[in-house]
Amino acid sequence: MTFLSPVRSSPVKLILIVVAYTMIPVSLVAAVLLAGRQEPPDSVRLANLAVGKVGLDSATLVFKSDANLLTVEFGPASGDFSEPAGLKRISGTLGADGLFRYEVRLDGLSPSSSIRYRITDNAGSVIVENSFRTARNPGESYSYGVISDGHGASLTVEPPPAVFGRMMEQMAAEDLDLAFHAGDFTIICRGRPGYPDDTLGQIEDKYNAFFEVGMEFTASTPLYAVAGNHEEIGYKPGKTAFEQQFAMPENQGPDSVKFAEEYYSFDNGDTHFIVLCSDCWEDGYKKQVGPKQMEWLEDDLQRVDSEDRSAGRQRWKVVVIHKPLFRNNLVPEIDNRDRLHELFASYGIDVVFQGHAHYYSRHYRDGVYYVTSGGGGGNTLFPPDCGSEAYPGDVTACTSQFIKVDQAPRLMTVSSIQCDGGMETVQGKCEGALLDSFTLTKSG
């Protein structure tokens, strides 16, 4: 086991680019979201803005507002909003937290493009104006990020630790095309002695607190959500609230009626991404990735393998899951871990990104890297507790950190970046100290 000390990297300028999507074709599009009452321009609240489900020619924008009539315009970043190509009126759905939820699909976009959007109120005042990138074509290079376990320690409504916010700022400065949150956005109270179960409204308030810190990032960088144990997917209000915060791709597997958005896959550039759910327990199959999810996973891996063989190409294959398969010599937290690893090794998975454990570790087994990146700020563990049971030869860093991946057609560089100060008591901005880095290559 190797413990790492940070190596200072040069400071990076903060660049916040904000994202969105709506439903209408091509160039400059407008979507007006309405329902009824009119608010004074200075009182309109826009919350929980997040981009997701980004494809080559489409994307989805999710947000909340206390106003019922808002306008969304979008188009190429090189254009302007002087002559919008279209206008669409859509009603939001009133949520348990008293805000209207909107989910708007944008179609007719161009691949590998920067798309600009803005949201305005009834009076035409701009509430937000930003941009995001659509999915890359094969052969192009780009970067993405992974962070996990940014929750606080309390069962009440509270924002994430301050260090999580500083890492969000640093991730925005890295100019990422997309990012993954590998679970545990907050702590949902269910089945805890002495505490009542959270209602849907209370859970919504906890996600609202997350977005108060993370929205500048999620509004500019497509975020793919992974369900953790604290999301309480087996509890109906927990599952409902999780699905309402983000727009995720949907799987078409045998359990898609129950867990359509909790596990899924998609492509971006030369990478095939697979998101698994370690806490979507099927009847009779607790503490494991159940047989229906396993069936879907194997079908997905077989399809990608067949497509790559036919096309004479090799996609990078990346898995993101909350509970780690390999992080220490203790009893596995996923009972069918060995079967999962067999699939990953046989189908050439390059990297598995994991959360749950509140530190960084890198483990290598049978050609697969298992990278635990749980240092999002939630009760970060430090030596001697952190990594004390790690496998021999593993790299471990006990601090707050996130992952940046620089992806090229034949080269992948994975870097763990520390946010200085560890816990939330230290003020100031994360300066991005490099903790660990490794590179993978593929032959032509």
N, C-alpha and C positions, 0 to 999 in steps of 0.2 A: 504494500500500500504506500502510495506517495502523496504527501500533503503539499499543496502548492502555495506559494506566495505570489501576490500580484506583481506584474511588470507594467510600469506606467506607460500608457500609450498617449499619443498626442491628442489634445482636446479636439472635439468635433463640434462644429456649429450646429445649433438646433434648427432643424427644418421641419415644420409641421405642415403637412399637406393633408387636406381633409377630403373624405370620400363620400360617394353616394351613388345611388342608382334609382331608376324609376321605370315606368312601364311605357313605352312608345318607341317608335323606330328612329333610327339614324340621327345624324348631324346634331343640330341643336334641338333639344326636345324639352317640352314643358309638361309638368304634371301638377295640377292644382288639387290639393287635398282639402276636402271640405266636410263640414257636418252642420254647422249652424250658427253659433253665436259669433259675434265680432268683438275682438279685443282691441284696446288701444295699442298702437305699435310698440310702445315701450313696455308693455306688460306681457307680451307673448313669450312663453317659456318653451324652449326646445331642449329635449333631454334624450339621453340614451341613444345617441346617433351612432350607428354602426353599419359598416359596409360588409357584405359577405357574399358568398356564392358567386365569385367572379369567374366568368368564362372568357372565351376569346371574343364573344360578341354580345355578352350580357352581364348583368350584375344585379344585386338587390340591395336596396337601402331600407333599413329599419330605424324608426325613431319614434319618440313620443312628444306630445305637445298638449298644453292646456287649451290651445286654440283649435277651432274646427275648420278653419279655412286657411290653407297655406299653399304656396305655389313652389313647385320644384322645376327648375330648368337645367338642362344639361347638354353638353356637346363637346367637341374636340377642344383641348386646352388652347389651341391656336385661334379659336373663334371668340366671339363675344355674345352677349345676350341681347343685342339690339333688335334682332329679328328672330325670335324663337320659332322653331319649326312646328310646334304643336302645343296643345294645351289639353290637359285631362283632369277631370274632377273626380276625386275619390274620397269616400268617407272612411274615417278611422273607427276603431273599435274601442269603446270605453273600457279601461282596465280596472282591476281591483284597487289600484293606487289612485284612481280618480283622473288619470291622464289618458288621452286618446292615443292608441297605438296605430302606426302606419307601417305597412310593408309594401314597397313599391319595386317592381321589377323593371329594369331598364334593358330594352332590346335595341338591336341595330347598331351596336358599338363596333369599333374596329379593334382587331387584336393588337397587342403590344403598344397600346396607345394611352396617353394621358388624357383623362376625361375630366372636364371641369363642370362643376355644378354649383347652384346656389338655391337657397330656400328663402322665400320672401313672404311677408305678411299681407293682409288685405290692402294696406296702404302702399304696397310696393317697396317697403323698406326691407333691406337685405338683413336676414337674421344670421346666415352663415354662407360663405362662398369658399370653396376649396376644390381639390382635385384628387384623383386616384388613378391607378393603372389597371388596365384590363390584363388578362392572362397573356403570358408570353408565347410566341411561336416556338416550336422546337428549334434548337440551334442557338438560342439567345441566352445570355448570361443575366442573372439577377440575384437578389439577396432576400432572405426571409429570416424571421426570428421565432424563438420559442421561449415562453415564460410560464411559470406555474406557481400555484400556492401563494397568491398574494393576499390572502385573507388575514384579518386580525385575529385576536385571541378571544374576543367577546362573542356571546350568543345574541347580543342586542344589535340594533342597527348602528353601524359605525363605518367610516371610510376605511379603505385599506391602509396599512402602515405607510408612513411618509416615504420610506425607502422604495416602496412599490411605485409611487408617483414619480420619483426621480428616475427609476428605471424606465418608466414609460416615456419620459422626456428623452432619455438616452437612446431608446429604441427608435423614436421618431427621428432623431438626429442621424441615425444610420441609413435613412432613406430606403426602407424595406418595401418590397412589392406586396408582401403579405406576412401574416404572423399567426402563430398558434398559441392559445392559452390552454395548457395541458391540465386544467381542472382545479377545483377549489377556489372559485371566485369569491365565495363568502362562506359562512357557516350557517346552515339551516338547522333549526332546532326541531328534532323529531325523536320521540322515544327516549328522552333524557330524563332521568329521575329528578323530580322537583321542578321541572320546567314544562309548561304547556307546549304542545306542538305549534309551530308557526302556521299562521293562516296564509292564504295566497297573497293577501295584501301586505302582510309583514315581510314575506319573501320578496315581493316586488320592491319594497322599500330598501331591502338589503342590496339588491341589484342596482337600484338607483344610486346608492352610496358608492358602489363600484364605479359607475359611469361618471360620477362627479370628479373622480380622479382620472379615469381612463378615456373619457370621451374625445379629447383632442386627438388621441392616438387612433381610436377605433373609427373616428370619422374620416380619417385620411388613409388608413391602412387596413385592407380587408382582414378581418379577424375570424379565424376558424376555432370554434369552441369545442372543448373536450370535456365530457362529464366526469367529475371526480366524486369521491365518496361524500363530500360535504354538499354536493348538489342534490343529494337524496332523490335520485331518479326513480326509486321504487315507491316514493310517496307522491301521490297524484299532484298536490299543489307544487311540489318541488320540480317535477317533470314539466308541468305546464309553464311555470315561470322560466325555467331554463330555455324551453323552446321559443318563448316569446321575446327573448332578449336579442337573438341573433338569427341570421338566415344561413342555414347549413344545407349542403347538398343532401339529398335523400337516397337511401339505399333501396334497392328493389328485392331485398332478400325475403326469406320465409317469415321473418318476424317484423316486416316493415310496417305493419299496421300498428304495432306497439312501440317500436323503437326506430322509426324512419330516419330521424335526424341525430340520433345518439351515436351511430357509427356510419361511416360513409367513405367514399374515395373520390378523387378528382385528379386531373392533370394540370400542371402548369409548366410550360417550357418542356424540358427533357426529364421531368420528375413526375412519378406517380406517387401521390400521397394517399395513405390509408389512415383513417382515424378509427380507433377501436374504443369500446366502452368496457372498462373493467368492473363497472358497478351496475350494469344492466342485467341483473340476475333473472334468469328464466326459472320457471316453476321447477323446483327440485334440483336446481343447479346453482347454489350459492357459492360465492367466493371463486368464481371462475368465469371465463368467457364461454357462454353457453353454447350448446350444439347448433342452434339456429344461426347465431352470429358466426360460429366456426364454419358452418356450411357456406354462408355468404362470403366469408374471407377466402376460403379455398377456391370458390368459383371466381372471385375477383382476381386472385393471383394467377389462376390458370388462364383466364382471359388475357391478362396483360402479357403473360409469357408467350401465349400463342400469337398475339398481335405483334410482339417484338420479333419473334422468329420469322414470321411472314414478311415483315418489313425490313428485316436485316438490321435492326437497331437494338440498342440497349438503354432502356430508360433507367434512371436512378429510381430506387424504390425506398420510400421512407415511411415509417410507421410512427404514429403518435398515440400514446395511451397514458392514462393517469397512473395507475398502480404499476410499479416497476416489476419486470420479470427477474432481473438480476441487479441487486445493489449491495447485498451482503450475504454472509453465510447462514443467516437465520432462516426460519421456516418461510417458504414462499407465500406471498400474499395472494397469488393467483394459483389455484390448485392444479389447473392444467397448463401450467407454465411450460413444462417440457414439450408438450405437443405443439404449443405455439412456437417455441424455439425451433422445433424440427421443421415446421412450415417456413419460418423465416429463413433458415439456413438453406433449405432445399430450393426455395424460389429466389434466392439472391437478394434478400432485403439488405440494404447497405447500412442504415442507421435506424435504431428505435429510440425515439425521444420519450422520456418518462418524467412524471412528477411525483407527488405524494411525499417523498422523503425530502426534508427541508435543507438540502445542501446539493452540491455538485459532485457527480462521480462519473467516471468513464470505465466501462468494462468491455472486454473484447472476447468473443467466443464463437468459434466455428465460422469466421468470416463476417460476423455481425457485430457492430458497435452498439452497445446499450448505454445511452447517455441520460443520466438522471439530472434534471434541471429543476429542482424544487425550491430554489432559493429566492422566491418572489417576494419575500418579506414576512411570511407567516411563521412566526416563532422559530426563526432560523437557529439551527443547532451549530454549536461550535465545539472544538476538541475539549475534553477527550470523548464526549458522547458521540459526536459526529464521525461516522466512518469507522468506528472502533471495531466493527465486525466485517470490514470490507474484505473482498477476495484479495489474495496476494497479487501484487502487480497492478491493482486498480489505482487510478488517479482520483484523488478526493480533494475537494476544496470546501471548507466550512465557512460559507459567507453568502451574502445576498448576491445573486447573479442572474443573468439571462444568456440565451444562446443566439449567436448570429451565424447564419450559414451563407457563404458565398458560393453560388451554384453556377457552374459552366457545363457545357455538354460533356466534357471528359474530365472535369476536375470539381471536387467538392471540398471546401475548407470549412470546418466546424470550429467556432471559437466560443469559449466561455468568457463572458465579460462581467467583471465584478462592479457592483455599485458600492462606493466607499462608505464606510461607517457602519455597515452591518444593520443594526436595528434602527428604529425610527427616532431615537434620541439625538442622533447626529444631524445637524442642519447642513444645508448646502446642496449642491448639484452633483449628481453622479458623474464622474469623470471618465468612466470606461476603462478600468485597469484590466489588462489581459491576464486571465488566470490559466487558460489551457487552450491549445489549438492543435488540431490534427487534420491531415489532408488525405483524401481518397482519390484514386484515379481509375479511369476506365479505358481500356484499349480501344482503338478505332475499329 
